[in-house]
Amino acid sequence: MTDIQELLLSRIRDVADYPEPGVMFKDITPLLADPAAFTALTDALAAIAESTGATKVVGLEARGFILGAPVSLRAGLGFIPVRKAGKLPGATLRQAYDLEYGSAEIEVHAEDLTSGDRVLIVDDVLATGGTAEAAIHLIQRAGAEVCGLAVLMELGFLGARARLEPALAGAPLEALLQV
């Protein structure tokens, strides 16, 4: 394990039985409260943005906003929020996706992405991959190219990587931590 991985992992708190019994929630608020750890995380994700040739960073609601915005600033790129349906004013593109019990929709402002954009998607945790897959399709429908997906941690036992590989079409999926 690298020094940055040890630092990041040491600042993530496990919360048992949240939000429901049997779930071990990975709380990143202690990491965000530590300026050295948050800076290390931002620098690592910005390096990924630069290595992929991204022109924009997309953050997935809500913790992807917290991580993606400083990454875009550090890398000198624009930031685009992908929000839950009904939260953005103006013309939007919307993408539906399935959840374990039901479905949800995300959206982006239609004019925020163009055919010349190379987009890095940033989020905190990659779990089942449903939201990330919907974001990939949404970005592609906007005419932009997804040049990668970067997350703080991947819950590998849920199999999202295999689910996302076809949609990513060769673009890298970078997880700073595997749990």
Solvent accessible surface area in square Angstrom, and as a share of the most:
residue,aa,sasa,rsa
1,M,147,0.66
2,T,76,0.44
3,D,122,0.63
4,I,56,0.28
5,Q,53,0.24
6,E,93,0.42
7,L,47,0.23
8,L,0,0.00
9,L,67,0.33
10,S,70,0.45
11,R,82,0.30
12,I,21,0.10
13,R,129,0.47
14,D,78,0.40
15,V,49,0.28
16,A,64,0.50
17,D,87,0.45
18,Y,114,0.43
19,P,95,0.60
20,E,103,0.46
21,P,117,0.74
22,G,75,0.72
23,V,56,0.32
24,M,103,0.46
25,F,47,0.20
26,K,44,0.19
27,D,14,0.07
28,I,3,0.01
29,T,75,0.44
30,P,40,0.25
31,L,0,0.00
32,L,39,0.19
33,A,83,0.64
34,D,28,0.14
35,P,105,0.66
36,A,67,0.52
37,A,0,0.00
38,F,50,0.21
39,T,65,0.38
40,A,23,0.18
41,L,1,0.00
42,T,6,0.03
43,D,63,0.32
44,A,21,0.16
45,L,0,0.00
46,A,3,0.02
47,A,55,0.43
48,I,21,0.11
49,A,0,0.00
50,E,108,0.48
51,S,94,0.60
52,T,16,0.09
53,G,39,0.37
54,A,9,0.07
55,T,58,0.34
56,K,44,0.19
57,V,0,0.00
58,V,0,0.00
59,G,0,0.00
60,L,2,0.01
61,E,43,0.19
62,A,61,0.47
63,R,88,0.32
64,G,0,0.00
65,F,49,0.20
66,I,76,0.39
67,L,2,0.01
68,G,0,0.00
69,A,37,0.28
70,P,38,0.24
71,V,0,0.00
72,S,3,0.02
73,L,149,0.74
74,R,125,0.46
75,A,20,0.15
76,G,67,0.64
77,L,39,0.20
78,G,33,0.31
79,F,57,0.24
80,I,12,0.06
81,P,38,0.24
82,V,2,0.01
83,R,63,0.23
84,K,118,0.50
85,A,34,0.26
86,G,61,0.59
87,K,111,0.47
88,L,28,0.14
89,P,101,0.64
90,G,67,0.65
91,A,72,0.56
92,T,42,0.24
93,L,43,0.22
94,R,108,0.39
95,Q,37,0.16
96,A,60,0.47
97,Y,33,0.12
98,D,108,0.56
99,L,91,0.45
100,E,148,0.66
101,Y,194,0.74
102,G,50,0.48
103,S,79,0.51
104,A,31,0.24
105,E,68,0.30
106,I,6,0.03
107,E,3,0.01
108,V,0,0.00
109,H,36,0.16
110,A,38,0.30
111,E,119,0.54
112,D,39,0.20
113,L,6,0.03
114,T,75,0.44
115,S,97,0.62
116,G,63,0.60
117,D,13,0.07
118,R,82,0.30
119,V,0,0.00
120,L,0,0.00
121,I,0,0.00
122,V,0,0.00
123,D,21,0.11
124,D,6,0.03
125,V,31,0.18
126,L,5,0.03
127,A,36,0.28
128,T,76,0.44
129,G,5,0.04
130,G,6,0.06
131,T,44,0.26
132,A,6,0.04
133,E,39,0.17
134,A,3,0.02
135,A,0,0.00
136,I,0,0.00
137,H,69,0.31
138,L,0,0.00
139,I,0,0.00
140,Q,76,0.34
141,R,128,0.47
142,A,21,0.16
143,G,39,0.38
144,A,7,0.06
145,E,86,0.39
146,V,10,0.06
147,C,5,0.03
148,G,0,0.00
149,L,1,0.00
150,A,0,0.00
151,V,1,0.01
152,L,0,0.00
153,M,1,0.00
154,E,5,0.02
155,L,27,0.13
156,G,36,0.34
157,F,155,0.65
158,L,74,0.37
159,G,39,0.37
160,A,2,0.01
161,R,79,0.29
162,A,75,0.58
163,R,95,0.35
164,L,0,0.00
165,E,99,0.44
166,P,106,0.67
167,A,13,0.10
168,L,9,0.04
169,A,86,0.67
170,G,80,0.77
171,A,20,0.15
172,P,54,0.34
173,L,17,0.09
174,E,72,0.32
175,A,22,0.17
176,L,29,0.15
177,L,6,0.03
178,Q,111,0.49
179,V,56,0.32
